[in-house]
């Protein structure tokens, strides 16, 4: 049986901690109070909260229960149907800017960078079945780092350094394109 995860995020600003705590405990009554409180603190500081191991119907019912508490939720497949490894969200259309929220998801291992163009990609991928996605992610991160450094160089009026960084950044494009072509040929 496929299992799903529920991803929760705060929808309203001035919500009391005990209101969120009731909502979290309605979703998973088996959570101990310390873990539930930690999840609530994450919600209150603007982080996403992920709770694993639900059936699709169960997840939909639980998300409906949390809406009155000012929490929005989404459901994603929790594990690969082939190998049961965790699925990782693919962030696309990031172009050259990665938001703080996306950086948190990336650093926690819940997300990777996909293509920054209009190519269709899956919402989630299995890095065990498709390790090339991890390679693509590292190239995209490097591309993004070069871009940020290039912006800083221009701001500091170090135009020679900015040109060098631009060339390095654009040098990654052919590798990224070739890897994405291979990935899209596999799916």
C-alpha positions as CSV (number, residue, x, y, z in Angstrom):
1,X,0.0,0.0,0.0
2,X,1.3,3.5,-0.9
3,X,1.9,5.8,2.0
4,X,1.7,9.6,2.0
5,X,3.0,12.4,4.0
6,X,1.1,15.5,5.1
7,X,2.9,18.8,4.7
8,X,1.6,21.6,6.9
9,X,2.3,25.3,6.8
10,X,1.0,28.2,8.8
11,X,-1.7,30.2,7.0
12,X,-2.4,32.9,9.5
13,X,0.0,35.0,11.5
14,X,-1.4,35.5,15.0
15,X,-2.4,32.0,16.0
16,X,-1.8,30.8,19.5
17,X,0.5,27.9,20.2
18,X,-2.3,25.8,21.9
19,X,-4.5,26.2,18.8
20,X,-1.8,24.7,16.6
21,X,-1.1,22.0,19.2
22,X,-4.7,20.9,19.1
23,X,-4.5,20.7,15.3
24,X,-1.3,18.7,15.3
25,X,-2.7,16.2,17.9
26,X,-5.9,15.8,15.8
27,X,-3.7,14.7,12.9
28,X,-1.6,12.3,14.9
29,X,-2.8,11.5,18.4
30,X,0.1,9.1,18.9
31,X,2.7,11.9,18.8
32,X,4.1,12.6,22.3
33,X,3.6,16.1,23.6
34,X,7.2,17.1,23.3
35,X,7.3,16.1,19.6
36,X,4.0,17.8,18.9
37,X,5.2,21.0,20.6
38,X,8.4,20.9,18.5
39,X,6.2,20.7,15.3
40,X,4.1,23.6,16.6
41,X,7.2,25.7,17.2
42,X,8.3,24.9,13.6
43,X,4.9,26.1,12.3
44,X,5.0,29.2,14.4
45,X,8.4,30.2,13.0
46,X,7.2,29.7,9.4
47,X,8.7,26.3,8.7
48,X,6.9,23.5,7.0
49,X,6.0,20.5,9.1
50,X,5.9,17.0,7.6
51,X,4.1,14.0,9.2
52,X,4.6,10.7,7.5
53,X,2.7,7.4,7.1
54,X,-0.9,8.1,6.1
55,X,-3.1,6.6,3.4
56,X,-4.4,9.0,0.8
57,X,-7.9,9.2,2.2
58,X,-6.7,9.5,5.8
59,X,-4.4,12.4,4.8
60,X,-7.2,14.2,3.0
61,X,-9.5,13.9,6.0
62,X,-6.8,15.1,8.4
63,X,-5.9,18.2,6.3
64,X,-9.6,19.1,6.3
65,X,-9.6,19.0,10.1
66,X,-6.7,21.5,10.3
67,X,-8.1,24.2,8.0
68,X,-10.2,25.8,10.7
69,X,-7.0,26.2,12.8
70,X,-5.3,28.4,10.2
71,X,-3.1,25.7,8.8
72,X,-2.8,24.8,5.1
73,X,-1.8,21.4,4.1
74,X,-0.8,19.3,1.1
75,X,-0.3,15.6,0.5
76,X,2.6,14.0,-1.3
77,X,3.6,10.4,-1.8
78,X,5.9,9.4,1.0
79,X,8.0,6.7,-0.5
80,X,9.0,5.2,-3.8
81,X,6.6,2.5,-5.0
82,X,9.5,0.6,-6.4
83,X,12.1,0.5,-3.6
84,X,10.2,2.1,-0.6
85,X,13.0,4.8,-0.3
86,X,11.8,8.3,0.7
87,X,10.8,10.6,-2.1
88,X,12.4,14.0,-2.5
89,X,10.6,17.1,-3.8
90,X,11.9,18.7,-7.0
91,X,12.0,22.5,-7.0
92,X,11.9,23.8,-10.5
93,X,11.4,27.3,-12.1
94,X,13.8,28.7,-9.4
95,X,15.8,30.3,-12.2
96,X,18.7,31.9,-10.3
97,X,17.1,32.7,-7.0
98,X,16.4,30.1,-4.2
99,X,14.2,31.4,-1.4
100,X,15.0,31.0,2.3
101,X,12.2,28.4,2.6
102,X,13.5,26.5,-0.3
103,X,17.0,26.6,1.2
104,X,15.7,25.0,4.4
105,X,14.0,22.2,2.4
106,X,17.2,21.6,0.5
107,X,19.5,21.6,3.5
108,X,17.2,19.2,5.3
109,X,17.3,16.8,2.4
110,X,13.5,17.2,1.6
111,X,14.1,18.9,-1.7
112,X,16.5,19.2,-4.6
113,X,16.8,21.7,-7.4
114,X,15.4,20.7,-10.7
115,X,15.6,22.6,-14.0
116,X,15.0,26.3,-13.9
117,X,13.1,26.4,-17.2
118,X,9.8,25.3,-18.4
119,X,10.7,21.5,-18.7
120,X,8.2,19.2,-17.2
121,X,9.6,17.3,-14.2
122,X,8.0,15.1,-11.6
123,X,7.0,16.8,-8.3
124,X,9.0,14.2,-6.3
125,X,11.8,11.7,-7.3
126,X,13.4,8.7,-5.7
127,X,17.2,9.4,-5.4
128,X,17.9,5.7,-4.9
129,X,16.2,4.8,-8.2
130,X,17.4,7.9,-10.1
131,X,20.7,9.0,-8.6
132,X,21.3,11.3,-11.5
133,X,18.8,13.8,-9.9
134,X,21.3,14.2,-7.1
135,X,24.1,15.0,-9.6
136,X,21.8,17.5,-11.4
137,X,21.0,19.1,-8.0
138,X,24.7,19.6,-7.2
139,X,25.2,21.3,-10.6
140,X,22.2,23.5,-10.1
141,X,23.4,24.5,-6.6
142,X,26.9,25.4,-8.1
143,X,25.2,27.4,-10.9
144,X,23.2,29.3,-8.2
145,X,26.3,29.9,-6.1
146,X,28.1,31.3,-9.1
147,X,25.2,33.6,-9.8
148,X,25.0,34.9,-6.3
149,X,28.8,35.5,-6.3
150,X,28.5,37.3,-9.6
151,X,25.9,39.7,-8.2
152,X,28.2,40.5,-5.3
153,X,31.1,41.1,-7.7
154,X,29.0,43.5,-9.8
155,X,27.9,45.3,-6.6
156,X,31.5,45.6,-5.6
157,X,32.4,46.9,-9.1
158,X,34.7,43.9,-9.6
159,X,33.7,43.4,-13.2
160,X,36.6,41.1,-14.2
161,X,35.6,38.7,-11.4
162,X,31.9,39.0,-12.4
163,X,32.8,38.1,-16.0
164,X,34.9,35.1,-14.8
165,X,32.0,33.9,-12.6
166,X,29.5,34.4,-15.5
167,X,31.7,32.2,-17.7
168,X,31.9,29.5,-15.0
169,X,28.2,29.7,-14.5
170,X,27.4,29.4,-18.2
171,X,30.0,26.5,-18.4
172,X,27.6,24.4,-16.3
173,X,24.7,24.8,-18.7
174,X,25.8,22.1,-21.2
175,X,26.4,19.6,-18.4
176,X,23.0,20.4,-16.8
177,X,21.2,20.1,-20.2
178,X,22.8,16.8,-21.0
179,X,22.0,15.3,-17.6
180,X,18.4,16.5,-17.8
181,X,18.0,15.0,-21.3
182,X,19.2,11.7,-19.9
183,X,16.9,11.9,-17.0
184,X,13.9,12.7,-19.1
185,X,14.8,9.8,-21.4
186,X,14.6,7.5,-18.4
187,X,11.2,8.5,-17.0
